């Protein structure tokens, strides 16, 4: 057994364990809320994604921008207050490792191509199945294959 | 009230609500908001093979996120069954541009003529759904995150890797919009 590299450790999110079983219900409920927000805000719509990439409406930029601002302000407050999570741990956000940066530029561009073609990023892909666009089941299966092929090629790809 | 139940939410309501999932997950269990990790967890659960990338305890690291993901699907179902369905009110310019590309049905959440099971047998349907899905899965795994993990969680924590990834998202999205879609949608 070789010691996992920093990249590997970072990649398995952060191994913080399952936590209290009762909290698992909370994640499900938060997910439901997220699915409703994604649908109602219409960020799941191929049409909205096209409007965004064609710079023909401020809407998507307003949504993403205000989401980042809200998240950034909350994260700053959590850090300053050194808050503990309900699960008991002190909240700590692991930094992403830059490396050569190639994986972010190339991987990001590949994802961007898929985002515009499907009109959906991973969250919306699943929300759309719930929304009744059942053909997105095929998109999800294909995305799983894509992730699998990445895992397989990973030792040979520049990061 | 009808807007809240069935209409589209304005950006200044939707955006901050989406952003709040970052602190919510941190406060509940010190978890980082990011959807695409689930694709890896699912691969690890279904077919890890001999691939090192998938050989880890997916239940331990991913159970919470897979439940979140299941919730997203249920939430989509709930949201689409409450209130009346209505077409997406995109701008007139976008509608004109898409009509020129050969999109005629604007009644759904995605163009019904491309996103249906029968259309998978056409070039544009196959590339939009199957090839597009593959690129989403491969790209997010390579980049280590998607819109939620990089654009929202990452940028909110001022991560340089996430900024590079987001530039990539847009480079790819613009290339697909201006170079691929005109060829693809035009030739049904």
HADDOCK unambig.tbl for C-alpha pairs under 7 A between the chains (distance, minus, plus):
assign (segid A and resid 15 and name CA) (segid B and resid 61 and name CA) 5.64 0.50 0.50
assign (segid A and resid 16 and name CA) (segid B and resid 61 and name CA) 6.69 0.50 0.50
assign (segid A and resid 17 and name CA) (segid B and resid 60 and name CA) 5.07 0.50 0.50
assign (segid A and resid 17 and name CA) (segid B and resid 61 and name CA) 5.63 0.50 0.50
assign (segid A and resid 18 and name CA) (segid B and resid 60 and name CA) 5.00 0.50 0.50
assign (segid A and resid 18 and name CA) (segid B and resid 61 and name CA) 6.36 0.50 0.50
assign (segid A and resid 18 and name CA) (segid B and resid 63 and name CA) 6.63 0.50 0.50
assign (segid A and resid 18 and name CA) (segid B and resid 64 and name CA) 6.75 0.50 0.50
assign (segid A and resid 24 and name CA) (segid B and resid 64 and name CA) 5.81 0.50 0.50
assign (segid A and resid 27 and name CA) (segid B and resid 64 and name CA) 6.03 0.50 0.50
assign (segid A and resid 27 and name CA) (segid B and resid 67 and name CA) 6.11 0.50 0.50
assign (segid A and resid 27 and name CA) (segid B and resid 68 and name CA) 5.01 0.50 0.50
assign (segid A and resid 28 and name CA) (segid B and resid 67 and name CA) 4.94 0.50 0.50
assign (segid A and resid 28 and name CA) (segid B and resid 68 and name CA) 4.68 0.50 0.50
assign (segid A and resid 28 and name CA) (segid B and resid 70 and name CA) 6.83 0.50 0.50
assign (segid A and resid 28 and name CA) (segid B and resid 71 and name CA) 4.92 0.50 0.50
assign (segid A and resid 29 and name CA) (segid B and resid 71 and name CA) 6.33 0.50 0.50
assign (segid A and resid 30 and name CA) (segid B and resid 68 and name CA) 6.47 0.50 0.50
assign (segid A and resid 31 and name CA) (segid B and resid 68 and name CA) 4.12 0.50 0.50
assign (segid A and resid 31 and name CA) (segid B and resid 69 and name CA) 5.95 0.50 0.50
assign (segid A and resid 31 and name CA) (segid B and resid 70 and name CA) 6.92 0.50 0.50
assign (segid A and resid 31 and name CA) (segid B and resid 71 and name CA) 3.99 0.50 0.50
assign (segid A and resid 31 and name CA) (segid B and resid 72 and name CA) 4.68 0.50 0.50
assign (segid A and resid 32 and name CA) (segid B and resid 71 and name CA) 4.02 0.50 0.50
assign (segid A and resid 32 and name CA) (segid B and resid 72 and name CA) 4.92 0.50 0.50
assign (segid A and resid 32 and name CA) (segid B and resid 74 and name CA) 5.80 0.50 0.50
assign (segid A and resid 32 and name CA) (segid B and resid 75 and name CA) 4.06 0.50 0.50
assign (segid A and resid 33 and name CA) (segid B and resid 75 and name CA) 6.08 0.50 0.50
assign (segid A and resid 34 and name CA) (segid B and resid 72 and name CA) 5.83 0.50 0.50
assign (segid A and resid 34 and name CA) (segid B and resid 75 and name CA) 6.83 0.50 0.50
assign (segid A and resid 35 and name CA) (segid B and resid 71 and name CA) 6.76 0.50 0.50
assign (segid A and resid 35 and name CA) (segid B and resid 72 and name CA) 3.89 0.50 0.50
assign (segid A and resid 35 and name CA) (segid B and resid 73 and name CA) 6.24 0.50 0.50
assign (segid A and resid 35 and name CA) (segid B and resid 74 and name CA) 6.95 0.50 0.50
assign (segid A and resid 35 and name CA) (segid B and resid 75 and name CA) 4.08 0.50 0.50
assign (segid A and resid 35 and name CA) (segid B and resid 76 and name CA) 4.81 0.50 0.50
assign (segid A and resid 36 and name CA) (segid B and resid 75 and name CA) 4.64 0.50 0.50
assign (segid A and resid 36 and name CA) (segid B and resid 76 and name CA) 5.42 0.50 0.50
assign (segid A and resid 36 and name CA) (segid B and resid 78 and name CA) 7.00 0.50 0.50
assign (segid A and resid 36 and name CA) (segid B and resid 79 and name CA) 5.14 0.50 0.50
assign (segid A and resid 37 and name CA) (segid B and resid 14 and name CA) 6.68 0.50 0.50
assign (segid A and resid 39 and name CA) (segid B and resid 76 and name CA) 5.92 0.50 0.50
assign (segid A and resid 39 and name CA) (segid B and resid 79 and name CA) 6.40 0.50 0.50
assign (segid A and resid 40 and name CA) (segid B and resid 7 and name CA) 6.91 0.50 0.50
assign (segid A and resid 40 and name CA) (segid B and resid 8 and name CA) 5.27 0.50 0.50
assign (segid A and resid 40 and name CA) (segid B and resid 9 and name CA) 5.95 0.50 0.50
assign (segid A and resid 40 and name CA) (segid B and resid 79 and name CA) 6.83 0.50 0.50
assign (segid A and resid 41 and name CA) (segid B and resid 8 and name CA) 5.56 0.50 0.50
assign (segid A and resid 41 and name CA) (segid B and resid 9 and name CA) 5.09 0.50 0.50
assign (segid A and resid 41 and name CA) (segid B and resid 14 and name CA) 5.53 0.50 0.50
assign (segid A and resid 42 and name CA) (segid B and resid 8 and name CA) 6.60 0.50 0.50
assign (segid A and resid 45 and name CA) (segid B and resid 109 and name CA) 5.05 0.50 0.50
assign (segid A and resid 45 and name CA) (segid B and resid 110 and name CA) 5.61 0.50 0.50
assign (segid A and resid 46 and name CA) (segid B and resid 109 and name CA) 6.84 0.50 0.50
assign (segid A and resid 46 and name CA) (segid B and resid 110 and name CA) 4.93 0.50 0.50
assign (segid A and resid 47 and name CA) (segid B and resid 90 and name CA) 6.83 0.50 0.50
assign (segid A and resid 47 and name CA) (segid B and resid 110 and name CA) 6.21 0.50 0.50
assign (segid A and resid 48 and name CA) (segid B and resid 90 and name CA) 6.64 0.50 0.50
assign (segid A and resid 51 and name CA) (segid B and resid 90 and name CA) 6.92 0.50 0.50
assign (segid A and resid 51 and name CA) (segid B and resid 94 and name CA) 5.73 0.50 0.50
assign (segid A and resid 53 and name CA) (segid B and resid 173 and name CA) 6.61 0.50 0.50
assign (segid A and resid 53 and name CA) (segid B and resid 174 and name CA) 5.92 0.50 0.50
assign (segid A and resid 53 and name CA) (segid B and resid 177 and name CA) 6.79 0.50 0.50
assign (segid A and resid 56 and name CA) (segid B and resid 91 and name CA) 6.74 0.50 0.50
assign (segid A and resid 56 and name CA) (segid B and resid 93 and name CA) 6.76 0.50 0.50
assign (segid A and resid 56 and name CA) (segid B and resid 94 and name CA) 6.48 0.50 0.50
assign (segid A and resid 57 and name CA) (segid B and resid 91 and name CA) 6.76 0.50 0.50
assign (segid A and resid 59 and name CA) (segid B and resid 11 and name CA) 5.79 0.50 0.50
assign (segid A and resid 62 and name CA) (segid B and resid 11 and name CA) 5.69 0.50 0.50
assign (segid A and resid 62 and name CA) (segid B and resid 12 and name CA) 6.87 0.50 0.50
assign (segid A and resid 62 and name CA) (segid B and resid 15 and name CA) 6.94 0.50 0.50
assign (segid A and resid 63 and name CA) (segid B and resid 11 and name CA) 4.86 0.50 0.50
assign (segid A and resid 63 and name CA) (segid B and resid 12 and name CA) 6.56 0.50 0.50
assign (segid A and resid 63 and name CA) (segid B and resid 14 and name CA) 6.16 0.50 0.50
assign (segid A and resid 63 and name CA) (segid B and resid 15 and name CA) 3.93 0.50 0.50
assign (segid A and resid 64 and name CA) (segid B and resid 15 and name CA) 5.94 0.50 0.50
assign (segid A and resid 66 and name CA) (segid B and resid 12 and name CA) 6.86 0.50 0.50
assign (segid A and resid 66 and name CA) (segid B and resid 15 and name CA) 4.96 0.50 0.50
assign (segid A and resid 66 and name CA) (segid B and resid 16 and name CA) 5.49 0.50 0.50
assign (segid A and resid 67 and name CA) (segid B and resid 15 and name CA) 4.32 0.50 0.50
assign (segid A and resid 67 and name CA) (segid B and resid 16 and name CA) 4.69 0.50 0.50
assign (segid A and resid 67 and name CA) (segid B and resid 18 and name CA) 5.56 0.50 0.50
assign (segid A and resid 67 and name CA) (segid B and resid 19 and name CA) 3.90 0.50 0.50
assign (segid A and resid 67 and name CA) (segid B and resid 152 and name CA) 6.74 0.50 0.50
assign (segid A and resid 68 and name CA) (segid B and resid 19 and name CA) 5.93 0.50 0.50
assign (segid A and resid 68 and name CA) (segid B and resid 152 and name CA) 5.09 0.50 0.50
assign (segid A and resid 68 and name CA) (segid B and resid 155 and name CA) 6.70 0.50 0.50
assign (segid A and resid 68 and name CA) (segid B and resid 156 and name CA) 5.38 0.50 0.50
assign (segid A and resid 69 and name CA) (segid B and resid 156 and name CA) 6.85 0.50 0.50
assign (segid A and resid 70 and name CA) (segid B and resid 16 and name CA) 5.47 0.50 0.50
assign (segid A and resid 70 and name CA) (segid B and resid 19 and name CA) 5.20 0.50 0.50
assign (segid A and resid 70 and name CA) (segid B and resid 20 and name CA) 6.52 0.50 0.50
assign (segid A and resid 71 and name CA) (segid B and resid 19 and name CA) 4.62 0.50 0.50
assign (segid A and resid 71 and name CA) (segid B and resid 20 and name CA) 5.92 0.50 0.50
assign (segid A and resid 71 and name CA) (segid B and resid 22 and name CA) 5.81 0.50 0.50
assign (segid A and resid 71 and name CA) (segid B and resid 23 and name CA) 6.67 0.50 0.50
assign (segid A and resid 71 and name CA) (segid B and resid 156 and name CA) 5.56 0.50 0.50
assign (segid A and resid 72 and name CA) (segid B and resid 156 and name CA) 3.97 0.50 0.50
assign (segid A and resid 72 and name CA) (segid B and resid 157 and name CA) 6.20 0.50 0.50
assign (segid A and resid 74 and name CA) (segid B and resid 23 and name CA) 5.96 0.50 0.50
assign (segid A and resid 75 and name CA) (segid B and resid 23 and name CA) 6.31 0.50 0.50
assign (segid A and resid 85 and name CA) (segid B and resid 26 and name CA) 6.51 0.50 0.50
assign (segid A and resid 85 and name CA) (segid B and resid 27 and name CA) 4.43 0.50 0.50
assign (segid A and resid 85 and name CA) (segid B and resid 28 and name CA) 5.43 0.50 0.50
assign (segid A and resid 85 and name CA) (segid B and resid 29 and name CA) 5.37 0.50 0.50
assign (segid A and resid 85 and name CA) (segid B and resid 30 and name CA) 5.72 0.50 0.50
assign (segid A and resid 86 and name CA) (segid B and resid 27 and name CA) 6.09 0.50 0.50
assign (segid A and resid 86 and name CA) (segid B and resid 28 and name CA) 5.02 0.50 0.50
assign (segid A and resid 86 and name CA) (segid B and resid 29 and name CA) 6.09 0.50 0.50
assign (segid A and resid 87 and name CA) (segid B and resid 28 and name CA) 6.37 0.50 0.50
assign (segid A and resid 87 and name CA) (segid B and resid 29 and name CA) 5.10 0.50 0.50
assign (segid A and resid 89 and name CA) (segid B and resid 30 and name CA) 6.88 0.50 0.50
assign (segid A and resid 91 and name CA) (segid B and resid 26 and name CA) 6.51 0.50 0.50
assign (segid A and resid 91 and name CA) (segid B and resid 30 and name CA) 5.22 0.50 0.50
assign (segid A and resid 92 and name CA) (segid B and resid 30 and name CA) 6.92 0.50 0.50
assign (segid A and resid 96 and name CA) (segid B and resid 159 and name CA) 6.90 0.50 0.50
assign (segid A and resid 96 and name CA) (segid B and resid 161 and name CA) 6.67 0.50 0.50
assign (segid A and resid 98 and name CA) (segid B and resid 161 and name CA) 5.48 0.50 0.50
assign (segid A and resid 101 and name CA) (segid B and resid 161 and name CA) 6.68 0.50 0.50
assign (segid A and resid 103 and name CA) (segid B and resid 142 and name CA) 5.76 0.50 0.50
assign (segid A and resid 103 and name CA) (segid B and resid 143 and name CA) 5.17 0.50 0.50
assign (segid A and resid 104 and name CA) (segid B and resid 143 and name CA) 4.52 0.50 0.50
assign (segid A and resid 104 and name CA) (segid B and resid 161 and name CA) 6.25 0.50 0.50
assign (segid A and resid 104 and name CA) (segid B and resid 164 and name CA) 5.86 0.50 0.50
assign (segid A and resid 104 and name CA) (segid B and resid 165 and name CA) 4.52 0.50 0.50
assign (segid A and resid 105 and name CA) (segid B and resid 164 and name CA) 5.72 0.50 0.50
assign (segid A and resid 105 and name CA) (segid B and resid 165 and name CA) 5.37 0.50 0.50
assign (segid A and resid 105 and name CA) (segid B and resid 168 and name CA) 5.11 0.50 0.50
assign (segid A and resid 106 and name CA) (segid B and resid 168 and name CA) 6.77 0.50 0.50
assign (segid A and resid 107 and name CA) (segid B and resid 139 and name CA) 4.34 0.50 0.50
assign (segid A and resid 107 and name CA) (segid B and resid 140 and name CA) 6.33 0.50 0.50
assign (segid A and resid 107 and name CA) (segid B and resid 142 and name CA) 4.75 0.50 0.50
assign (segid A and resid 107 and name CA) (segid B and resid 143 and name CA) 4.30 0.50 0.50
assign (segid A and resid 108 and name CA) (segid B and resid 139 and name CA) 5.93 0.50 0.50
assign (segid A and resid 108 and name CA) (segid B and resid 140 and name CA) 6.80 0.50 0.50
assign (segid A and resid 108 and name CA) (segid B and resid 143 and name CA) 5.44 0.50 0.50
assign (segid A and resid 108 and name CA) (segid B and resid 165 and name CA) 4.63 0.50 0.50
assign (segid A and resid 108 and name CA) (segid B and resid 166 and name CA) 6.57 0.50 0.50
assign (segid A and resid 108 and name CA) (segid B and resid 168 and name CA) 4.32 0.50 0.50
assign (segid A and resid 108 and name CA) (segid B and resid 169 and name CA) 4.88 0.50 0.50
assign (segid A and resid 109 and name CA) (segid B and resid 168 and name CA) 4.07 0.50 0.50
assign (segid A and resid 109 and name CA) (segid B and resid 169 and name CA) 5.00 0.50 0.50
assign (segid A and resid 109 and name CA) (segid B and resid 171 and name CA) 5.87 0.50 0.50
assign (segid A and resid 109 and name CA) (segid B and resid 172 and name CA) 4.32 0.50 0.50
assign (segid A and resid 110 and name CA) (segid B and resid 135 and name CA) 5.82 0.50 0.50
assign (segid A and resid 110 and name CA) (segid B and resid 139 and name CA) 4.75 0.50 0.50
assign (segid A and resid 110 and name CA) (segid B and resid 172 and name CA) 6.10 0.50 0.50
assign (segid A and resid 111 and name CA) (segid B and resid 135 and name CA) 5.59 0.50 0.50
assign (segid A and resid 111 and name CA) (segid B and resid 136 and name CA) 4.62 0.50 0.50
assign (segid A and resid 111 and name CA) (segid B and resid 139 and name CA) 4.12 0.50 0.50
assign (segid A and resid 111 and name CA) (segid B and resid 140 and name CA) 5.70 0.50 0.50
assign (segid A and resid 111 and name CA) (segid B and resid 169 and name CA) 6.14 0.50 0.50
assign (segid A and resid 111 and name CA) (segid B and resid 172 and name CA) 6.96 0.50 0.50
assign (segid A and resid 112 and name CA) (segid B and resid 168 and name CA) 6.59 0.50 0.50
assign (segid A and resid 112 and name CA) (segid B and resid 169 and name CA) 3.91 0.50 0.50
assign (segid A and resid 112 and name CA) (segid B and resid 170 and name CA) 5.97 0.50 0.50
assign (segid A and resid 112 and name CA) (segid B and resid 171 and name CA) 6.78 0.50 0.50
assign (segid A and resid 112 and name CA) (segid B and resid 172 and name CA) 4.07 0.50 0.50
assign (segid A and resid 112 and name CA) (segid B and resid 173 and name CA) 4.45 0.50 0.50
assign (segid A and resid 113 and name CA) (segid B and resid 135 and name CA) 6.88 0.50 0.50
assign (segid A and resid 113 and name CA) (segid B and resid 172 and name CA) 4.33 0.50 0.50
assign (segid A and resid 113 and name CA) (segid B and resid 173 and name CA) 4.91 0.50 0.50
assign (segid A and resid 113 and name CA) (segid B and resid 175 and name CA) 6.91 0.50 0.50
assign (segid A and resid 113 and name CA) (segid B and resid 176 and name CA) 5.28 0.50 0.50
assign (segid A and resid 114 and name CA) (segid B and resid 132 and name CA) 4.14 0.50 0.50
assign (segid A and resid 114 and name CA) (segid B and resid 133 and name CA) 6.16 0.50 0.50
assign (segid A and resid 114 and name CA) (segid B and resid 135 and name CA) 4.80 0.50 0.50
assign (segid A and resid 114 and name CA) (segid B and resid 136 and name CA) 4.81 0.50 0.50
assign (segid A and resid 115 and name CA) (segid B and resid 136 and name CA) 6.36 0.50 0.50
assign (segid A and resid 115 and name CA) (segid B and resid 173 and name CA) 6.41 0.50 0.50
assign (segid A and resid 116 and name CA) (segid B and resid 173 and name CA) 4.99 0.50 0.50
assign (segid A and resid 116 and name CA) (segid B and resid 176 and name CA) 6.01 0.50 0.50
assign (segid A and resid 116 and name CA) (segid B and resid 177 and name CA) 6.36 0.50 0.50
assign (segid A and resid 117 and name CA) (segid B and resid 128 and name CA) 4.80 0.50 0.50
assign (segid A and resid 117 and name CA) (segid B and resid 132 and name CA) 5.19 0.50 0.50
assign (segid A and resid 117 and name CA) (segid B and resid 176 and name CA) 6.63 0.50 0.50
assign (segid A and resid 118 and name CA) (segid B and resid 128 and name CA) 5.16 0.50 0.50
assign (segid A and resid 118 and name CA) (segid B and resid 129 and name CA) 5.57 0.50 0.50
assign (segid A and resid 118 and name CA) (segid B and resid 132 and name CA) 5.26 0.50 0.50
assign (segid A and resid 118 and name CA) (segid B and resid 133 and name CA) 6.57 0.50 0.50
assign (segid A and resid 121 and name CA) (segid B and resid 147 and name CA) 6.74 0.50 0.50
assign (segid A and resid 122 and name CA) (segid B and resid 35 and name CA) 6.28 0.50 0.50
assign (segid A and resid 122 and name CA) (segid B and resid 36 and name CA) 5.90 0.50 0.50
assign (segid A and resid 123 and name CA) (segid B and resid 35 and name CA) 5.87 0.50 0.50
assign (segid A and resid 126 and name CA) (segid B and resid 72 and name CA) 6.59 0.50 0.50
assign (segid A and resid 126 and name CA) (segid B and resid 73 and name CA) 5.28 0.50 0.50
assign (segid A and resid 127 and name CA) (segid B and resid 72 and name CA) 5.47 0.50 0.50
assign (segid A and resid 127 and name CA) (segid B and resid 73 and name CA) 4.55 0.50 0.50
assign (segid A and resid 127 and name CA) (segid B and resid 76 and name CA) 4.58 0.50 0.50
assign (segid A and resid 128 and name CA) (segid B and resid 76 and name CA) 6.47 0.50 0.50
assign (segid A and resid 129 and name CA) (segid B and resid 73 and name CA) 6.51 0.50 0.50
assign (segid A and resid 130 and name CA) (segid B and resid 73 and name CA) 4.71 0.50 0.50
assign (segid A and resid 130 and name CA) (segid B and resid 74 and name CA) 5.90 0.50 0.50
assign (segid A and resid 130 and name CA) (segid B and resid 76 and name CA) 4.59 0.50 0.50
assign (segid A and resid 130 and name CA) (segid B and resid 77 and name CA) 4.07 0.50 0.50
assign (segid A and resid 131 and name CA) (segid B and resid 76 and name CA) 4.92 0.50 0.50
assign (segid A and resid 131 and name CA) (segid B and resid 77 and name CA) 4.88 0.50 0.50
assign (segid A and resid 131 and name CA) (segid B and resid 80 and name CA) 5.29 0.50 0.50
assign (segid A and resid 135 and name CA) (segid B and resid 115 and name CA) 6.38 0.50 0.50
assign (segid A and resid 135 and name CA) (segid B and resid 116 and name CA) 5.47 0.50 0.50
assign (segid A and resid 135 and name CA) (segid B and resid 117 and name CA) 5.48 0.50 0.50
assign (segid A and resid 138 and name CA) (segid B and resid 129 and name CA) 6.94 0.50 0.50
assign (segid A and resid 138 and name CA) (segid B and resid 130 and name CA) 6.52 0.50 0.50
assign (segid A and resid 139 and name CA) (segid B and resid 129 and name CA) 5.11 0.50 0.50
assign (segid A and resid 139 and name CA) (segid B and resid 130 and name CA) 5.31 0.50 0.50
assign (segid A and resid 139 and name CA) (segid B and resid 133 and name CA) 4.44 0.50 0.50
assign (segid A and resid 140 and name CA) (segid B and resid 133 and name CA) 6.22 0.50 0.50
assign (segid A and resid 142 and name CA) (segid B and resid 130 and name CA) 5.67 0.50 0.50
assign (segid A and resid 142 and name CA) (segid B and resid 133 and name CA) 5.17 0.50 0.50
assign (segid A and resid 142 and name CA) (segid B and resid 134 and name CA) 4.76 0.50 0.50
assign (segid A and resid 143 and name CA) (segid B and resid 133 and name CA) 4.57 0.50 0.50
assign (segid A and resid 143 and name CA) (segid B and resid 134 and name CA) 4.32 0.50 0.50
assign (segid A and resid 143 and name CA) (segid B and resid 135 and name CA) 6.88 0.50 0.50
assign (segid A and resid 143 and name CA) (segid B and resid 136 and name CA) 5.83 0.50 0.50
assign (segid A and resid 143 and name CA) (segid B and resid 137 and name CA) 3.89 0.50 0.50
assign (segid A and resid 143 and name CA) (segid B and resid 138 and name CA) 6.92 0.50 0.50
assign (segid A and resid 144 and name CA) (segid B and resid 39 and name CA) 5.76 0.50 0.50
assign (segid A and resid 144 and name CA) (segid B and resid 43 and name CA) 6.47 0.50 0.50
assign (segid A and resid 144 and name CA) (segid B and resid 137 and name CA) 5.89 0.50 0.50
assign (segid A and resid 145 and name CA) (segid B and resid 134 and name CA) 6.43 0.50 0.50
assign (segid A and resid 146 and name CA) (segid B and resid 134 and name CA) 4.43 0.50 0.50
assign (segid A and resid 146 and name CA) (segid B and resid 135 and name CA) 6.35 0.50 0.50
assign (segid A and resid 146 and name CA) (segid B and resid 137 and name CA) 4.51 0.50 0.50
assign (segid A and resid 146 and name CA) (segid B and resid 138 and name CA) 4.22 0.50 0.50
assign (segid A and resid 147 and name CA) (segid B and resid 39 and name CA) 6.59 0.50 0.50
assign (segid A and resid 147 and name CA) (segid B and resid 40 and name CA) 6.44 0.50 0.50
assign (segid A and resid 147 and name CA) (segid B and resid 137 and name CA) 4.61 0.50 0.50
assign (segid A and resid 147 and name CA) (segid B and resid 138 and name CA) 4.62 0.50 0.50
assign (segid A and resid 147 and name CA) (segid B and resid 141 and name CA) 5.65 0.50 0.50
assign (segid A and resid 148 and name CA) (segid B and resid 43 and name CA) 6.33 0.50 0.50
assign (segid A and resid 149 and name CA) (segid B and resid 138 and name CA) 6.98 0.50 0.50
assign (segid A and resid 150 and name CA) (segid B and resid 138 and name CA) 5.48 0.50 0.50
assign (segid A and resid 150 and name CA) (segid B and resid 141 and name CA) 6.63 0.50 0.50
assign (segid A and resid 150 and name CA) (segid B and resid 142 and name CA) 6.58 0.50 0.50
assign (segid A and resid 151 and name CA) (segid B and resid 51 and name CA) 6.45 0.50 0.50
assign (segid A and resid 151 and name CA) (segid B and resid 53 and name CA) 5.30 0.50 0.50
assign (segid A and resid 152 and name CA) (segid B and resid 51 and name CA) 5.73 0.50 0.50
